[in-house]
Amino acid sequence: MERTWINNRWNNHIPTHYIVWSDWWFIKVNELDKIVWATKDYDANVNWIHIEIVGNFNNTEPTNEQYVMTRQLIEWITEKHPWIEVKLHRDFQPHTCPWKLFDVNKVVTTKKLIWEFSLSRYYSVIEWQTRYYNGKSYEDDFRMNCHWDCLSTANGTKLTNEMKYKTVACPPEIWLWTELYIEWVGEVVCNDRWWAINGNRLDMWCGIGDDALNNRSKCPTGKRNVYLVWA
């Protein structure tokens, strides 16, 4: 029954979808091939976890069981993914959401958003590259991107290519070793410092030598929401 009900909806896929029934029960349906577009917002559909509560809440109130189960589900998800921000359907599609008799305060618990950061990028320069950033010499590139050792960070971490996009240089008010979650990027560790990194800015480490330069378009930049995972 659940498969038929979901497959009758139009369009394709969201990553995880929970349905909370009127009793002490919910189902998880992300394994199905066809799942509803929950909103008109593309990012919300493909990058968010969705909880759907069954009922017409313009005409009837949710049951107490639905409130309790939804709250427990949100708390369980945010415990596993502490960077998640809880939002309502009306935040994405404000004119079609039947929530008049739904008391949001009975279910919503949120994790604290740190703030919005501007994300820049740097890399580890090595000798004998085929080219250097913006036509610089090795010495100029070294002064711009490195400390005393291009493969060692401020907290002593030895960088390898497997760590690209997972290490950031942070402003001084964020402790070294702090774990952060960057929106649409993932978890990173504050391993590094640099005199120019201050205020609301993080510098993403993009790798080593020619590999980093040739693939720098893959290294994320721009303004992102950042959440604290562990400090």
C-alpha positions, 0 to 999 in steps of 0.5 A, a space after each residue: 500500500 505504501 509503495 502504490 501511494 507514493 508512486 502515484 505522486 508525480 516526479 522522481 526523487 528526494 534522499 530520505 522521506 519519513 511518513 508519520 501516521 496517526 498512531 505510534 508509527 512511521 515509515 521510511 520510504 527513501 528506498 523507493 524508486 519514485 518519491 514526491 517532489 515535496 516543494 517547488 524548491 529544488 535544493 529542498 527536494 534533493 538535499 533535505 530530509 523530509 518528514 510528512 505528517 499524515 492529515 489535513 491540518 486545516 480541518 483537524 488537529 494532529 493526534 498527540 501520537 503524531 506530535 510525539 513521534 515527529 518530535 522524537 524523529 526530529 531529535 533522533 535525526 538532529 542528534 546524528 546530524 547536528 548541523 541540520 536546520 529544521 524548517 517548515 514546508 511553508 518556508 519553501 512553498 508558502 501558499 499550499 501548506 495545510 498547517 492552520 491547526 498544527 502547533 509547530 512548538 510541540 515538535 520543532 527542536 533546532 541545532 544552532 547555526 554558527 553564521 554565514 562564512 565566505 569560503 575561499 581556497 588555497 593549496 600546497 605548492 611544490 617544486 617542479 610543477 608544470 605551472 603555478 597559480 596566476 603565472 607566479 613563480 614557485 617562491 611567490 606561490 609558496 609565500 602566498 599559500 604556505 607557512 614554513 612547510 606546505 604540507 604541514 598545518 598550524 596544528 601539525 597535521 600532515 596533509 595528503 591528497 585524501 584530505 582535500 576539501 576536508 581541511 580549512 584554515 579558520 579565523 583565530 576565534 575558532 579553535 584549531 581541531 574544531 569540526 564544522 559542517 559546511 552547507 553543500 560541502 560536508 564535514 571539515 576540520 579547522 587544521 590551519 591558520 593564516 594571517 589573512 583569514 579573519 572575520 567570516 571567512 574560511 579557506 578550503 584546502 584544495 590539494 597538492 601541486 598540479 592536481 590542485 590547480 588543474 581541478 580547482 574548479 571542483 574546490 568549493 567557494 562562495 558564501 555558505 552556512 556553517 554549523 558547529 559539529 564539535 569543538 
